[in-house]
Amino acid sequence: MSLTNNPFAVRSTLEYELPPYAQIKEEHYLPAFYAGFEEHLAEIQAIIDTPTTTFENTIVAMERAGQLLGRVARVFFNITSSDTNPNLEKIEEEIAPKLAAHQDAITLNPALFARIKTLHEQKDSLGLNEEDAWLLHKYYNDFIHAGSHLSAEQRETLKGINEELSKLDTEFSKRLLADTKDLAVVVDDVAELDGLTPNQIAACAAAAKDRGLDGKWLIGAVNFTGNPILSSLTNRSLRERIMKASLQKGGRGNANDTREDLVQMAALRAKRAELFGFKSHADYVLSIQTAKKPESVHAMLRQIAPSAVNNAKKEAADIQAAIGTDFTIESWDWDFYTEKVRQEKYNLDSAKMREYFELETVLRDGVFYAAGKLFGLSFKERPDLISYHPESRAFEVFNEDGSKLGLYLADFYTRDSKRGGAWMNSLVNQNFLFDQLPVVCNNLNIPKPPAGEPTLITLAETTTLFHEFGHALHGLLSNVKYPRTSGTSVERDFVEFPSQVNEMWIMWPEVLDNYARHYVTGEKFPQEWRDSLHASETFNQGHATTSYLAAAVLDLAWHQLPAGVVIDDVFEFERKALDDYGLLYGPVPTRYRSTYFAHIFSNGYSAGYYGYIWSEVLDAETVDWFKESGGLTRKNGDHFRKELLGRGGSIDTMQMFRNFRGRDAAITPLIKRRGL
């Protein structure tokens, strides 16, 4: 297929191989995808046709193959997450099943698998170094997990399942985005917004105007249950409207209802697992994660759940005392009265704290500053580099010696065309095979203030920024030979660990002093607030842990269904799953209901949402290590970079952790941290 004048045809000639966004148009995607499929299959066939079988002409050759397809896929799927439109959605609907079929054509090719299997059987006699040996191990496991060892008939069945799942994945995501947009709450009288700051009210007015609702105010729905502004709104009936709208996402019986999609996905995943000889999709998925089996995860979650719910009920009692006898606490009251209890117990006012967290200052004097102190990194904004959206900014990243490290793209503001949540994507994976430096991007969903006004963010949004930058660091500091093991290419239940570690610097005195300044006066974050935040570290952890655990349990419940079981009533299934765990507690709803649980039904976290708390075990251990070892020092940063962040997925991840920590992790630091 000819790609004349198509910007994806060759490697970008821009700095860091940044995709040439100024040239990329929607009509370039499909031709590049189809040419990428064709080229990649030809490269794979050339490998198969090579008479001898060596590590270089098979495994390394596979690493070299598929470059065109990789270029267009990374750009396309980043844009459909961060700035989609009906045209892009149509392309995605066409290409998703084709991409699934293409991947199957490679991983289910018996001749290709035979070469990999031969090398795997000879691995001890090939004289491979540690990184090469691990890459061979990864490829062999990838192909086994994909079904290369199945019979010809089973492989054909598998191809059909994978293709159907890719269609359902795309459909779920499309419907959820549409329903989330539709469930924004429109406010006719500004008096109802009492409790919000002038900037928040102005942002609501601007959001309404963007939808042609001049003279009204719009509160956009978010991807999780609830909404951050519930902590500030004094109007209880409006809080109720927002919470109830949030809980309905994808489950209203309209054209955007996701229930049929998710039920079919769960059933197809179970059927696929049975084909592989596993009891369930969760067993299949966890077999290649660090947890290995669902029973290990349940053992940890059941150890935590009772204490979490008990703590949540104690927190509810405090809230009810603050409410009095006027009404009984409901889920839409929790955040608002939690702030009152927090203020009473710890003299902390979340609204006032926002005045010390101005986005630009948090980014440059907090996030970048900590990375500089720990790893010696420096950042230079490059407004001359064109990104995929006007609000996406480019920063050049340098090592301490001035050498170039990579490029960081930052896209912080919410918009209707962006999916909910926050994430990190890689546009170019660091590797020595092609001598490529990393290009990574972070997306958040912070409400955009009116033009000329500062972006004041919450402590939670500050935490999200540090967290997502932790993922970015994992990509930027990668120091590996092969694209397959670059950056965040680790087990899914390990990938959240480095990002969680980066959250520790938020309240580190030296870092906090540098960035938490009043946006008008420049005054430092008050010492009494610091003391109160430290004293309140376990405050509201009952609610947070219960809400999270409920979502993790729902994920496992859906994905431990045996083949042949199809759920008729999604909401009754949820109720039973949470009740079995003792997590059915009205004032604390699950962080995600099934109908809007995009993590597990469209973002690749199926049977893996437990990974956040599984990774937090490693995180808590690592935070203890930093504190014991002197904290924010270059020596500590170099050790963390050399033994862990820089290794990507190039060696066994738990061995990587042992190399860093000196031993295996224990759960005790996590239990202490969460006050359980």
Wavefront OBJ file of the C-alpha trace (Angstrom):
o trace
v 0.000 0.000 0.000
v 1.405 3.378 -1.026
v 2.046 5.901 1.714
v 3.125 8.822 -0.456
v 3.086 12.019 1.642
v 1.895 10.082 4.695
v 3.804 11.350 7.781
v 3.828 7.872 9.335
v 5.747 6.357 6.390
v 9.165 7.029 7.905
v 10.624 7.707 11.337
v 10.027 11.277 12.413
v 12.919 13.627 11.728
v 11.855 15.971 14.521
v 13.785 16.182 17.767
v 13.331 13.055 19.891
v 11.307 11.614 16.975
v 8.304 13.571 18.229
v 5.434 12.639 15.885
v 4.979 15.341 13.201
v 1.614 16.519 14.503
v 1.548 19.583 12.261
v 1.401 17.221 9.258
v -0.800 14.439 10.645
v -4.402 14.500 9.444
v -7.258 12.117 10.137
v -7.061 10.675 6.620
v -3.504 9.466 7.296
v -4.435 6.942 9.996
v -6.218 4.188 8.084
v -3.717 3.950 5.197
v -0.848 3.855 7.695
v -2.545 1.138 9.745
v -3.183 -1.060 6.715
v 0.314 -0.514 5.322
v 1.682 -1.241 8.810
v -0.192 -4.550 8.946
v 1.143 -5.534 5.524
v 4.727 -4.540 6.261
v 4.765 -6.227 9.657
v 3.431 -9.536 8.315
v 6.037 -9.471 5.529
v 8.789 -8.944 8.118
v 7.471 -11.830 10.202
v 7.340 -14.079 7.138
v 10.949 -13.197 6.349
v 11.911 -14.343 9.856
v 10.038 -17.623 9.392
v 11.695 -18.198 5.994
v 15.214 -17.785 7.402
v 16.754 -21.305 7.325
v 18.616 -21.233 10.623
v 17.177 -20.228 13.988
v 19.213 -17.879 16.158
v 18.416 -15.342 18.842
v 19.500 -12.547 16.500
v 17.498 -13.594 13.432
v 14.358 -14.446 15.405
v 13.943 -12.555 18.684
v 15.952 -9.449 17.792
v 14.435 -9.468 14.299
v 10.954 -9.453 15.881
v 11.979 -6.478 17.977
v 12.977 -4.684 14.796
v 9.742 -5.568 12.988
v 6.488 -3.604 13.002
v 7.941 -0.118 13.292
v 5.407 1.556 10.990
v 2.491 -0.058 12.788
v 3.920 0.942 16.154
v 4.316 4.570 15.085
v 0.744 4.999 13.918
v -0.797 2.963 16.781
v 0.913 4.945 19.548
v -0.152 8.263 18.041
v -3.680 7.142 17.201
v -4.621 5.561 20.516
v -3.167 8.484 22.440
v -5.344 10.902 20.474
v -8.513 8.788 20.832
v -7.995 8.901 24.612
v -7.201 12.584 24.893
v -9.029 14.324 22.032
v -11.440 12.061 20.186
v -14.248 12.926 17.767
v -16.820 10.992 15.700
v -14.389 10.546 12.792
v -11.692 9.083 15.039
v -14.258 6.888 16.777
v -15.316 5.522 13.383
v -11.698 4.742 12.507
v -11.243 3.033 15.879
v -14.333 0.896 15.333
v -12.892 -0.253 12.002
v -9.330 -0.767 13.126
v -9.782 -2.381 16.570
v -10.894 -5.825 15.298
v -8.319 -5.631 12.491
v -5.578 -4.959 15.033
v -6.728 -7.885 17.175
v -6.711 -10.142 14.106
v -3.261 -8.896 13.127
v -1.833 -9.652 16.559
v -3.367 -13.123 16.405
v -1.865 -13.690 12.946
v 1.560 -13.284 14.555
v 1.193 -14.801 18.014
v -0.851 -17.758 16.745
v 1.517 -18.550 13.866
v 2.776 -22.112 14.524
v 5.930 -21.732 12.418
v 6.985 -18.584 14.272
v 6.220 -20.143 17.645
v 8.291 -23.201 16.695
v 11.356 -20.970 16.291
v 10.764 -19.276 19.647
v 10.162 -22.622 21.348
v 13.382 -24.035 19.881
v 15.360 -21.105 21.259
v 13.629 -21.348 24.626
v 14.550 -25.025 24.901
v 18.172 -24.156 24.070
v 18.309 -21.039 26.289
v 20.964 -22.366 28.656
v 23.374 -23.098 25.794
v 22.947 -19.858 23.836
v 25.363 -17.778 25.928
v 22.798 -14.982 26.399
v 23.338 -12.124 28.828
v 20.718 -11.386 31.495
v 18.734 -8.900 29.385
v 18.707 -11.103 26.263
v 17.726 -14.185 28.263
v 14.830 -12.321 29.857
v 13.634 -11.050 26.469
v 13.546 -14.632 25.154
v 11.633 -15.670 28.277
v 9.146 -12.821 27.733
v 8.537 -13.732 24.094
v 8.015 -17.390 24.911
v 5.553 -16.519 27.685
v 3.796 -13.940 25.473
v 3.175 -16.549 22.793
v 2.040 -19.217 25.255
v -0.303 -16.707 26.915
v -1.618 -15.707 23.485
v -2.394 -19.337 22.585
v 0.385 -20.433 20.252
v 0.423 -23.889 21.853
v -3.260 -24.526 21.076
v -4.533 -26.800 18.317
v -5.418 -25.354 14.904
v -9.135 -25.573 15.708
v -8.677 -23.903 19.086
v -6.627 -21.116 17.522
v -9.444 -20.333 15.080
v -11.919 -20.189 17.973
v -9.551 -17.908 19.854
v -9.231 -15.529 16.893
v -13.005 -15.130 16.797
v -13.180 -14.413 20.532
v -10.378 -11.841 20.369
v -11.966 -10.045 17.439
v -15.345 -9.857 19.160
v -13.740 -8.631 22.392
v -11.946 -5.840 20.555
v -15.269 -4.648 19.100
v -16.978 -4.741 22.499
v -14.058 -2.910 24.129
v -14.381 -0.061 21.625
v -18.167 0.023 21.948
v -18.052 0.118 25.755
v -15.603 3.024 25.705
v -17.623 4.971 23.127
v -20.915 4.530 25.002
v -19.401 5.416 28.353
v -17.830 8.621 27.044
v -21.167 9.658 25.518
v -23.156 8.866 28.667
v -20.633 10.609 30.912
v -21.023 13.720 28.770
v -24.835 13.470 28.857
v -24.918 13.118 32.643
v -23.333 16.497 33.308
v -25.594 18.378 35.724
v -26.982 21.709 34.503
v -27.603 24.385 37.127
v -29.983 27.272 36.396
v -29.413 29.407 39.499
v -25.901 30.358 40.617
v -27.125 30.414 44.211
v -27.162 26.604 44.081
v -23.382 26.686 43.701
v -22.839 28.157 47.153
v -19.600 26.838 48.609
v -17.649 26.853 45.359
v -14.894 29.379 44.775
v -15.386 32.174 42.205
v -12.973 30.370 39.882
v -14.904 27.106 40.180
v -18.174 28.895 39.436
v -16.591 30.628 36.447
v -15.296 27.271 35.187
v -18.829 25.845 35.432
v -20.164 28.827 33.472
v -17.463 28.393 30.815
v -18.266 24.672 30.520
v -21.951 25.507 30.017
v -21.125 28.130 27.419
v -19.003 25.613 25.505
v -22.165 23.518 25.122
v -24.302 26.462 24.069
v -25.907 26.900 27.488
v -25.202 30.586 28.050
v -26.444 31.884 31.387
v -26.274 28.446 33.018
v -23.643 26.455 34.885
v -22.487 22.930 34.034
v -20.980 20.360 36.415
v -19.353 17.690 34.290
v -19.477 14.053 35.358
v -16.156 12.374 36.182
v -15.075 8.798 35.497
v -15.351 7.556 39.106
v -18.232 7.595 41.582
v -19.063 11.061 42.923
v -17.382 14.345 42.041
v -14.600 16.400 43.696
v -16.897 19.416 44.128
v -19.198 17.446 46.468
v -16.816 18.422 49.263
v -17.680 22.109 48.814
v -21.336 22.374 47.735
v -23.636 23.425 50.575
v -26.818 22.643 48.579
v -27.744 19.093 49.604
v -30.269 18.515 46.832
v -27.676 19.468 44.208
v -25.161 17.120 45.829
v -27.767 14.369 45.600
v -28.395 15.101 41.914
v -24.674 14.922 41.159
v -24.104 11.670 43.065
v -27.154 9.927 41.604
v -26.204 11.003 38.092
v -22.685 9.685 38.712
v -23.969 6.279 39.833
v -26.115 5.959 36.699
v -23.316 6.206 34.127
v -23.745 3.506 31.514
v -26.718 1.941 33.285
v -29.787 3.967 32.333
v -31.325 1.691 29.713
v -30.671 4.197 26.922
v -28.572 3.923 23.747
v -25.427 4.422 25.841
v -26.137 1.581 28.283
v -22.976 -0.513 28.683
v -24.457 -3.512 30.502
v -24.899 -5.763 27.494
v -21.347 -5.000 26.353
v -19.743 -5.777 29.701
v -21.748 -8.969 30.263
v -20.696 -10.249 26.849
v -17.086 -9.294 27.526
v -17.024 -11.150 30.831
v -18.576 -14.236 29.182
v -16.150 -14.181 26.246
v -13.154 -13.740 28.537
v -14.309 -16.743 30.574
v -14.724 -18.773 27.389
v -11.224 -17.832 26.276
v -9.786 -18.807 29.668
v -11.486 -22.208 29.411
v -9.875 -22.664 25.992
v -6.502 -22.154 27.696
v -7.330 -24.639 30.432
v -7.894 -22.073 33.197
v -10.829 -21.983 35.631
v -11.498 -18.315 34.925
v -10.238 -15.197 33.193
v -8.735 -14.052 36.503
v -6.728 -17.285 36.773
v -5.574 -16.813 33.172
v -4.541 -13.177 33.647
v -2.862 -13.565 37.034
v -0.780 -16.518 35.852
v 1.680 -14.004 34.322
v 1.401 -11.324 37.033
v 3.401 -11.172 40.242
v 0.346 -12.351 42.226
v 0.184 -15.595 40.151
v -3.328 -16.607 41.247
v -6.597 -15.015 42.455
v -6.418 -16.794 45.809
v -3.312 -14.775 46.703
v -5.141 -11.540 45.956
v -8.251 -12.546 47.900
v -6.080 -13.485 50.877
v -4.671 -9.970 50.958
v -7.987 -8.197 50.309
v -9.861 -10.213 52.944
v -7.115 -9.360 55.403
v -7.810 -5.670 54.843
v -11.570 -5.469 54.170
v -13.040 -5.934 57.678
v -10.839 -3.252 59.200
v -11.549 -0.909 56.302
v -15.329 -1.184 56.708
v -15.108 -0.868 60.486
v -13.053 2.302 60.081
v -15.529 3.640 57.516
v -18.402 3.088 59.969
v -16.489 4.925 62.703
v -15.896 7.777 60.262
v -19.610 7.759 59.427
v -20.434 8.089 63.117
v -18.267 11.206 63.330
v -19.984 12.609 60.245
v -23.440 11.839 61.627
v -22.499 13.707 64.791
v -21.569 16.703 62.655
v -24.884 16.444 60.762
v -26.993 16.055 63.887
v -30.509 14.652 63.761
v -31.785 16.516 60.696
v -31.139 13.590 58.338
v -29.188 10.350 58.060
v -25.891 10.375 56.214
v -26.003 9.400 52.534
v -23.201 8.975 50.022
v -23.667 12.524 48.703
v -23.113 13.911 52.207
v -19.832 12.144 52.904
v -17.327 14.459 51.234
v -19.032 17.652 52.393
v -19.254 16.673 56.064
v -15.891 14.955 56.014
v -14.439 18.397 55.348
v -16.318 19.764 58.367
v -15.014 16.921 60.558
v -11.520 17.413 59.147
v -11.693 21.107 59.954
v -12.964 20.445 63.457
v -10.478 17.660 64.248
v -7.414 18.965 62.469
v -8.158 22.598 61.611
v -7.796 21.791 57.890
v -9.823 23.557 55.228
v -9.463 21.900 51.798
v -10.843 24.957 49.992
v -8.261 27.247 51.578
v -5.491 24.749 50.856
v -6.187 25.081 47.121
v -4.816 28.614 47.287
v -1.390 27.078 47.962
v -1.552 24.601 45.085
v -1.361 26.558 41.842
v -0.884 24.135 38.961
v 2.105 25.770 37.292
v 3.951 26.153 40.584
v 3.136 22.597 41.638
v 4.500 21.332 38.318
v 7.716 23.346 38.138
v 8.590 23.884 41.802
v 7.170 20.605 43.105
v 7.088 17.767 40.592
v 10.084 18.889 38.508
v 11.983 20.089 41.578
v 11.721 16.706 43.327
v 12.881 14.936 40.161
v 15.824 17.312 40.024
v 16.868 16.736 43.617
v 16.470 12.961 43.388
v 17.683 12.168 39.865
v 19.494 15.345 38.798
v 16.943 16.058 36.049
v 16.169 19.489 34.609
v 13.280 20.611 32.394
v 12.979 23.203 29.661
v 9.644 24.041 28.079
v 9.658 23.891 24.283
v 6.700 25.926 22.969
v 8.198 25.601 19.480
v 7.416 21.861 19.442
v 3.897 21.139 18.209
v 1.956 18.546 20.168
v -1.358 16.785 19.462
v -3.537 19.476 21.099
v -3.022 23.184 21.859
v -3.235 22.433 25.599
v -0.541 19.732 25.422
v 2.819 21.274 26.320
v 6.278 19.882 25.546
v 9.207 19.872 28.013
v 12.716 18.800 27.129
v 14.296 16.705 29.901
v 18.035 16.680 30.642
v 20.317 14.603 32.837
v 22.497 16.230 35.469
v 25.443 16.387 33.056
v 23.331 18.265 30.498
v 22.830 15.296 28.192
v 19.402 14.842 26.646
v 17.121 12.354 28.390
v 13.796 12.666 26.568
v 10.635 14.658 26.017
v 7.718 15.076 28.413
v 4.275 16.164 27.169
v 1.788 17.542 29.712
v -1.960 17.748 28.978
v -3.736 18.673 32.194
v -7.186 20.128 31.445
v -10.480 18.300 31.066
v -12.535 18.531 27.874
v -15.508 16.701 26.432
v -13.284 14.963 23.885
v -11.015 13.455 26.577
v -11.827 10.286 28.479
v -12.019 10.560 32.251
v -9.231 9.898 34.719
v -5.496 10.410 34.469
v -2.822 8.391 32.707
v 0.594 8.198 31.074
v 1.280 7.147 27.471
v 4.530 6.532 25.614
v 4.807 7.958 22.114
v 8.405 6.799 21.652
v 9.829 3.987 23.792
v 13.425 4.361 24.951
v 15.685 1.639 23.540
v 19.262 1.196 22.340
v 18.262 -1.065 19.441
v 17.067 1.961 17.456
v 18.918 4.553 19.576
v 15.628 6.179 20.573
v 15.097 8.503 23.510
v 11.695 8.415 25.247
v 8.738 10.667 24.517
v 6.066 10.291 27.204
v 2.900 12.200 28.006
v 0.671 12.696 31.042
v -3.058 13.386 30.812
v -5.124 14.703 33.730
v -8.678 16.059 33.929
v -8.366 19.325 35.868
v -11.192 21.832 35.237
v -9.861 24.739 33.198
v -10.361 28.180 34.781
v -11.424 31.244 32.770
v -8.717 32.901 30.682
v -6.212 34.796 32.800
v -7.191 33.091 36.055
v -4.809 30.784 37.964
v -5.464 27.048 38.062
v -5.863 26.272 41.752
v -5.968 22.526 42.359
v -6.890 20.317 45.278
v -4.489 18.221 47.318
v -6.026 15.174 45.604
v -5.273 16.643 42.165
v -1.753 17.464 43.326
v -1.394 13.822 44.357
v -2.632 12.693 40.935
v -0.063 14.899 39.201
v 2.822 13.502 41.280
v 1.463 9.981 40.737
v 1.191 10.230 36.958
v 4.604 11.852 36.770
v 5.905 8.759 38.570
v 4.747 6.758 35.534
v 6.407 9.334 33.282
v 9.684 8.916 35.188
v 9.443 5.161 34.692
v 9.362 5.831 30.945
v 11.904 8.664 30.900
v 14.536 6.899 33.025
v 14.330 3.639 31.095
v 17.805 2.380 30.143
v 17.256 -0.842 28.197
v 18.220 -2.336 24.848
v 14.847 -3.500 23.558
v 11.498 -1.749 22.975
v 9.607 -4.772 24.382
v 11.056 -4.209 27.858
v 11.179 -0.403 27.867
v 9.858 1.795 30.670
v 6.515 0.677 32.064
v 6.584 -2.688 30.224
v 6.300 -4.627 33.472
v 3.597 -6.778 35.031
v 0.346 -4.912 35.461
v 0.288 -5.465 39.223
v 3.777 -3.938 39.456
v 3.364 -0.948 37.148
v 1.630 1.288 39.728
v 4.456 0.869 42.228
v 6.918 3.522 40.928
v 4.129 6.053 40.443
v 2.901 5.540 44.003
v 6.424 6.020 45.340
v 6.605 9.425 43.649
v 3.663 10.603 45.761
v 5.869 10.605 48.866
v 7.547 13.872 47.840
v 4.298 15.886 48.026
v 4.632 16.461 51.758
v 8.416 16.131 51.988
v 9.405 19.366 53.813
v 12.044 20.495 51.309
v 9.704 19.929 48.361
v 6.617 21.355 50.059
v 8.548 24.503 51.011
v 9.498 24.946 47.385
v 6.092 24.662 45.722
v 3.254 25.115 48.224
v 3.043 28.909 48.226
v -0.025 31.116 48.347
v -0.777 32.079 44.776
v -1.165 35.788 45.664
v 1.090 36.465 48.670
v 3.771 33.806 48.143
v 3.337 32.783 51.804
v 4.586 29.266 52.622
v 2.139 26.495 53.418
v 1.353 27.055 57.129
v 3.255 24.846 59.566
v 0.101 24.048 61.542
v -1.483 22.667 58.357
v 1.577 20.494 57.725
v 1.373 19.144 61.250
v -2.344 18.555 60.856
v -1.911 16.750 57.536
v 0.669 14.454 59.088
v -1.601 13.872 62.076
v -4.500 13.123 59.736
v -2.662 10.731 57.407
v -5.088 7.925 58.234
v -8.117 10.248 58.280
v -10.904 9.038 55.962
v -8.842 5.984 55.035
v -11.774 3.765 55.999
v -13.847 5.366 53.240
v -11.013 5.431 50.703
v -9.991 1.822 51.301
v -13.556 0.483 51.374
v -14.444 2.264 48.145
v -11.325 0.991 46.422
v -11.680 -2.581 47.720
v -15.287 -2.712 46.508
v -14.128 -1.944 42.971
v -11.299 -4.488 43.162
v -13.744 -7.135 44.382
v -16.194 -6.369 41.566
v -13.379 -6.782 39.056
v -12.473 -10.191 40.466
v -16.129 -11.245 40.701
v -16.711 -10.557 37.006
v -13.523 -12.269 35.991
v -13.793 -15.370 38.148
v -17.050 -16.336 36.452
v -16.727 -19.792 34.874
v -17.332 -20.295 31.170
v -20.986 -20.599 30.217
v -22.279 -18.353 33.009
v -24.006 -15.232 31.681
v -25.224 -12.634 34.177
v -28.803 -11.441 33.699
v -28.902 -8.628 36.261
v -25.699 -6.595 36.496
v -26.723 -4.602 39.553
v -27.887 -7.659 41.517
v -24.604 -9.367 40.672
v -22.744 -6.354 42.066
v -24.823 -6.392 45.240
v -24.114 -10.062 45.933
v -20.387 -9.734 45.236
v -19.985 -6.813 47.645
v -22.228 -8.371 50.273
v -20.111 -11.549 50.243
v -17.080 -9.441 51.147
v -18.914 -7.362 53.761
v -18.372 -4.255 51.618
v -22.018 -3.409 50.987
v -22.263 -0.157 52.921
v -24.601 2.518 51.529
v -22.759 5.701 52.532
v -19.585 4.377 50.838
v -20.358 3.254 47.274
v -17.807 1.433 45.178
v -15.333 3.700 43.405
v -16.533 2.241 40.099
v -19.761 0.475 39.297
v -19.512 -2.135 36.561
v -21.273 0.061 33.997
v -18.538 2.706 34.124
v -15.595 0.567 35.175
v -13.474 1.535 32.176
v -10.294 0.267 33.847
v -11.454 -3.322 33.448
v -13.751 -3.162 30.417
v -11.825 -0.886 28.054
v -8.426 0.069 29.491
v -6.678 -3.279 29.882
v -6.973 -3.750 33.652
v -9.353 -6.734 33.601
v -8.704 -8.896 36.679
v -6.018 -6.377 37.574
v -7.585 -3.512 39.519
v -6.248 -5.130 42.701
v -2.821 -4.075 41.383
v -3.034 -0.617 42.935
v -3.038 -1.957 46.469
v -0.799 -4.911 45.570
v 1.754 -2.383 44.302
v 1.209 -0.251 47.384
v 2.776 -3.001 49.481
v 6.015 -2.417 47.540
v 5.458 1.345 47.643
v 5.089 1.454 51.438
v 8.274 -0.595 51.817
v 10.117 1.742 49.454
v 8.949 4.876 51.252
v 10.263 3.370 54.492
v 13.580 2.684 52.742
v 13.892 6.280 51.528
v 13.154 7.605 55.015
v 15.658 5.225 56.607
v 18.295 6.099 53.991
v 18.181 9.888 54.203
v 15.301 10.794 51.908
v 15.605 13.095 48.904
v 19.256 12.581 47.997
v 21.055 12.003 44.730
v 22.600 8.822 46.139
v 19.166 7.382 46.875
v 17.839 8.521 43.513
v 20.727 6.908 41.670
v 20.137 3.619 43.502
v 16.392 3.680 42.714
v 17.117 4.606 39.103
v 19.858 2.023 38.541
v 18.238 -0.963 40.229
v 14.596 -0.343 39.409
v 13.324 2.535 37.258
v 16.059 2.220 34.655
v 15.601 -1.516 34.257
v 12.103 -1.276 32.771
v 10.913 -4.845 32.306
v 14.335 -6.193 31.327
v 14.673 -8.583 34.280
v 12.294 -10.338 36.684
v 10.399 -7.583 38.493
v 10.428 -9.105 41.963
v 14.151 -9.754 41.638
v 14.446 -6.115 40.600
v 12.683 -5.095 43.810
v 14.947 -7.368 45.876
v 18.008 -5.840 44.201
v 16.724 -2.415 45.226
v 15.374 -3.153 48.718
v 17.688 -5.976 49.719
v 14.809 -8.314 50.593
v 11.216 -9.228 49.783
v 8.389 -6.894 50.756
v 6.132 -7.288 53.800
v 2.549 -6.035 54.171
v 3.066 -4.392 57.587
v 4.075 -0.905 56.308
v 0.914 -0.765 54.169
v -1.353 -1.780 57.062
v 0.211 0.930 59.246
v -0.052 3.560 56.511
v -3.776 2.994 56.015
v -4.488 2.931 59.733
v -5.881 -0.600 59.516
l 1 2 3 4 5 6 7 8 9 10 11 12 13 14 15 16 17 18 19 20 21 22 23 24 25 26 27 28 29 30 31 32 33 34 35 36 37 38 39 40 41 42 43 44 45 46 47 48 49 50 51 52 53 54 55 56 57 58 59 60 61 62 63 64 65 66 67 68 69 70 71 72 73 74 75 76 77 78 79 80 81 82 83 84 85 86 87 88 89 90 91 92 93 94 95 96 97 98 99 100 101 102 103 104 105 106 107 108 109 110 111 112 113 114 115 116 117 118 119 120 121 122 123 124 125 126 127 128 129 130 131 132 133 134 135 136 137 138 139 140 141 142 143 144 145 146 147 148 149 150 151 152 153 154 155 156 157 158 159 160 161 162 163 164 165 166 167 168 169 170 171 172 173 174 175 176 177 178 179 180 181 182 183 184 185 186 187 188 189 190 191 192 193 194 195 196 197 198 199 200 201 202 203 204 205 206 207 208 209 210 211 212 213 214 215 216 217 218 219 220 221 222 223 224 225 226 227 228 229 230 231 232 233 234 235 236 237 238 239 240 241 242 243 244 245 246 247 248 249 250 251 252 253 254 255 256 257 258 259 260 261 262 263 264 265 266 267 268 269 270 271 272 273 274 275 276 277 278 279 280 281 282 283 284 285 286 287 288 289 290 291 292 293 294 295 296 297 298 299 300 301 302 303 304 305 306 307 308 309 310 311 312 313 314 315 316 317 318 319 320 321 322 323 324 325 326 327 328 329 330 331 332 333 334 335 336 337 338 339 340 341 342 343 344 345 346 347 348 349 350 351 352 353 354 355 356 357 358 359 360 361 362 363 364 365 366 367 368 369 370 371 372 373 374 375 376 377 378 379 380 381 382 383 384 385 386 387 388 389 390 391 392 393 394 395 396 397 398 399 400 401 402 403 404 405 406 407 408 409 410 411 412 413 414 415 416 417 418 419 420 421 422 423 424 425 426 427 428 429 430 431 432 433 434 435 436 437 438 439 440 441 442 443 444 445 446 447 448 449 450 451 452 453 454 455 456 457 458 459 460 461 462 463 464 465 466 467 468 469 470 471 472 473 474 475 476 477 478 479 480 481 482 483 484 485 486 487 488 489 490 491 492 493 494 495 496 497 498 499 500 501 502 503 504 505 506 507 508 509 510 511 512 513 514 515 516 517 518 519 520 521 522 523 524 525 526 527 528 529 530 531 532 533 534 535 536 537 538 539 540 541 542 543 544 545 546 547 548 549 550 551 552 553 554 555 556 557 558 559 560 561 562 563 564 565 566 567 568 569 570 571 572 573 574 575 576 577 578 579 580 581 582 583 584 585 586 587 588 589 590 591 592 593 594 595 596 597 598 599 600 601 602 603 604 605 606 607 608 609 610 611 612 613 614 615 616 617 618 619 620 621 622 623 624 625 626 627 628 629 630 631 632 633 634 635 636 637 638 639 640 641 642 643 644 645 646 647 648 649 650 651 652 653 654 655 656 657 658 659 660 661 662 663 664 665 666 667 668 669 670 671 672 673 674 675 676
